[in-house]
Amino acid sequence: MIDVRFLAAGESALIVELGSAISPEINSRVMSLYDAIGRSRLKGVIECVPAFCSLMVCYDCTVINYNSLVESIREMLGNSDSSSAVKKRVIYIPVCYGDEFGEDLEEVAAYTGLSADEVIKRHSAPEYLIYMLGFLPGFAYLGGMDSKIVTPRLKNPRTKIPAGSVGIGGEQTGIYPLASPGGWRLIGRTPVRTYDPARENPIIYSAGDYIRFIPVDKEEYYSIKERVKKREYECEISEVNVK
């Protein structure tokens, strides 16, 4: 049995801590519990919010009390089957790197001692696990970036970064879904609207999914951007069952 901590977060939320390190294994436990609670349709549970190592369970205290909720979650954890197959979902995101789309690419290359092409190659190679969503609607915290392209954040953050910008901040990389301030090093931009409140599902991915960045040139970038504007473009998605 894994070491689990239950923490009250006010009168209507419970935080379940399933570890203390940022790792795919611990995050997998978080997502397994998230799925188990969803399947259980436990009365009184309103929403679950997964994070790196924990799950926040929001509940209606007039329907289920704290102790009953903890007991139910302990039972779910005890009955979990770690050997069962899960579905791995990968969303492929086109990115145009460098120039006006990634004004910090050359600085990242200089800092890491790599060529700009090598930075792009290393950045677009992994399938990045989405540990959690936060900061902005649809901002995905990704794990799995190549350590060779780790670059510190800007000393002076920008006051406005264009929506779709792809950046590196320390050991992390991610997409800015909306125009916002930010201090990450910008290396590219996607024409895809990863967050669009007009869609039935505003965010195109969820915690537990994976992202793969696909390099495109400027011509393809603008072609995709026009198709996105007309709502004629959808990202490629692959799904496979894994143990």
C-alpha positions in Angstrom: 0.0 0.0 0.0 1.4 3.4 -1.0 1.8 6.1 1.6 -1.2 8.4 1.4 -2.0 11.7 3.2 -5.4 13.2 3.5 -5.6 17.0 4.1 -8.7 19.1 4.6 -8.9 22.1 2.4 -11.7 24.1 4.0 -15.1 22.7 4.6 -15.8 21.3 1.1 -12.5 20.1 -0.4 -10.1 17.2 0.4 -6.5 16.9 -0.9 -5.2 13.4 -1.3 -1.4 13.4 -1.5 0.0 10.3 -3.2 3.7 11.1 -3.0 6.1 14.0 -2.7 8.1 13.9 -5.9 7.4 14.9 -9.5 7.4 11.7 -11.4 5.4 9.8 -14.0 4.8 7.0 -11.5 3.3 9.2 -8.8 1.3 11.2 -11.3 -0.1 7.9 -12.7 -1.4 7.1 -9.2 -3.1 10.5 -9.1 -4.8 9.9 -12.5 -5.8 6.4 -11.5 -7.6 7.7 -8.5 -9.1 10.5 -10.5 -10.5 7.9 -12.9 -11.7 5.7 -10.1 -13.6 8.5 -8.4 -15.2 9.4 -11.7 -16.3 5.9 -12.4 -17.7 5.5 -8.9 -20.1 8.4 -9.3 -19.7 8.9 -5.5 -22.6 11.0 -4.2 -21.6 14.4 -3.1 -18.4 14.7 -5.1 -18.6 17.8 -7.3 -15.2 18.0 -9.0 -11.7 16.5 -8.9 -8.6 18.5 -9.8 -5.4 16.5 -10.4 -2.0 18.0 -9.8 1.6 16.7 -9.9 1.4 14.5 -6.8 -2.1 15.1 -5.4 -5.7 15.2 -6.2 -8.1 17.8 -4.8 -11.7 16.4 -4.3 -14.4 19.1 -4.0 -17.6 17.8 -2.4 -20.9 18.9 -1.0 -20.6 18.6 2.8 -24.4 18.4 3.1 -24.3 15.1 1.1 -21.1 13.4 2.2 -18.9 14.3 5.2 -15.1 14.4 5.4 -14.6 11.1 7.2 -17.0 9.2 4.9 -15.2 10.6 1.8 -11.8 9.6 3.2 -13.1 6.1 3.9 -14.5 5.7 0.4 -11.2 6.9 -1.2 -9.2 4.5 1.0 -11.4 1.7 -0.3 -10.8 2.8 -3.9 -7.1 2.9 -3.4 -7.1 -0.6 -1.8 -9.1 -2.0 -4.7 -7.0 -0.4 -7.4 -5.5 -2.7 -10.0 -2.1 -1.3 -11.2 -1.8 -4.0 -13.8 -4.9 -3.0 -15.8 -4.4 -1.4 -19.2 -4.8 2.4 -19.5 -5.2 4.5 -22.6 -2.3 6.7 -23.7 -3.6 9.7 -25.6 -1.1 11.8 -27.6 -2.0 15.2 -29.1 0.3 16.4 -31.9 0.8 20.2 -31.9 2.3 22.0 -34.9 4.9 24.6 -34.0 6.9 27.1 -36.1 10.2 27.6 -34.4 12.4 30.7 -34.3 12.4 34.1 -36.0 9.3 36.2 -35.0 7.6 33.2 -33.5 10.5 32.2 -31.2 12.6 35.3 -30.5 14.6 33.5 -27.7 15.6 30.5 -29.7 19.1 31.7 -30.5 19.6 32.7 -26.9 18.6 29.2 -25.8 21.0 27.7 -28.4 23.8 29.9 -27.1 23.1 29.1 -23.4 23.0 25.3 -24.1 25.9 25.3 -26.5 23.7 23.7 -29.2 22.7 24.9 -32.6 19.2 26.3 -33.1 18.4 23.2 -35.2 19.5 20.9 -32.5 17.4 22.7 -29.9 14.4 22.3 -32.2 15.2 18.6 -32.7 15.6 17.9 -29.0 12.5 19.9 -28.1 10.2 18.2 -30.6 11.4 14.6 -30.0 9.7 13.7 -26.7 6.1 12.9 -25.9 5.5 15.2 -23.0 3.3 14.1 -20.1 0.7 16.6 -19.0 1.1 16.5 -15.2 -1.6 19.2 -14.6 -3.4 22.3 -15.9 -3.1 25.6 -14.2 -1.9 29.3 -14.2 -4.2 30.0 -17.3 -7.1 28.0 -18.8 -5.4 25.3 -20.8 -1.8 26.0 -19.6 -0.3 22.5 -19.4 2.6 21.7 -17.1 4.7 19.2 -19.1 7.3 16.7 -18.0 9.9 14.9 -20.1 12.0 17.7 -21.6 15.5 16.9 -22.7 18.0 18.1 -20.0 20.3 19.4 -22.7 18.0 22.3 -23.5 17.2 23.4 -19.9 17.4 27.2 -19.8 16.7 29.6 -17.0 13.7 31.9 -17.2 14.1 35.6 -18.2 15.3 37.9 -15.4 12.7 40.4 -16.4 9.4 38.7 -17.6 7.6 40.1 -20.6 4.4 42.0 -19.9 2.6 40.3 -22.8 3.3 37.0 -24.7 1.2 36.1 -27.8 -1.2 33.3 -27.5 0.2 30.0 -28.8 3.8 30.8 -27.8 5.9 27.8 -26.9 8.5 28.5 -24.3 11.2 27.0 -22.0 11.3 27.9 -18.3 14.0 26.0 -16.4 13.4 22.3 -16.7 9.8 22.8 -18.1 8.3 23.7 -21.4 4.8 24.6 -22.3 2.3 26.5 -24.5 0.8 29.9 -23.5 -2.9 29.3 -24.4 -3.8 33.0 -24.0 -1.9 36.3 -24.4 -0.4 37.0 -20.9 2.6 38.1 -19.0 5.4 35.5 -18.7 9.1 34.9 -18.1 9.7 31.7 -20.2 12.1 31.8 -23.1 10.1 31.8 -26.3 11.3 29.3 -29.0 8.2 28.9 -31.2 4.5 29.4 -31.7 1.6 27.1 -32.6 -1.3 28.3 -34.7 -3.6 25.9 -32.8 -6.0 27.4 -30.2 -5.3 25.1 -27.3 -8.0 26.9 -25.4 -11.1 28.2 -27.1 -14.2 29.0 -25.0 -16.4 28.8 -28.1 -15.7 25.1 -28.5 -17.8 22.4 -26.9 -14.6 21.2 -25.1 -12.6 24.5 -24.7 -9.3 22.7 -23.8 -8.0 20.2 -26.4 -6.1 18.1 -23.8 -6.4 17.0 -20.2 -4.1 16.1 -17.4 -2.7 12.6 -18.1 -2.6 13.2 -21.8 0.7 13.6 -23.8 1.8 16.3 -26.2 4.2 15.9 -29.1 5.4 19.1 -30.9 5.7 18.9 -34.7 7.9 21.4 -36.4 6.3 23.2 -39.4 7.6 26.0 -41.6 6.0 29.5 -41.9 3.9 28.6 -45.0 2.4 25.6 -43.1 1.9 27.7 -40.0 -0.2 30.3 -41.8 -2.1 27.6 -43.7 -3.0 25.9 -40.4 -3.8 29.3 -38.8 -6.3 30.0 -41.6 -7.9 26.6 -41.2 -8.1 27.1 -37.4 -9.9 30.5 -38.0 -12.4 28.7 -40.2 -12.8 25.9 -37.7 -11.6 23.4 -40.3 -8.5 22.1 -38.5 -8.2 19.5 -35.8 -4.9 18.3 -34.2 -3.9 14.7 -34.9 -4.5 12.5 -31.9 -3.3 8.9 -31.3 -4.6 6.6 -28.7 -3.1 3.3 -27.6 -3.7 0.9 -24.7 -0.7 0.5 -22.4 0.0 -1.4 -19.2 
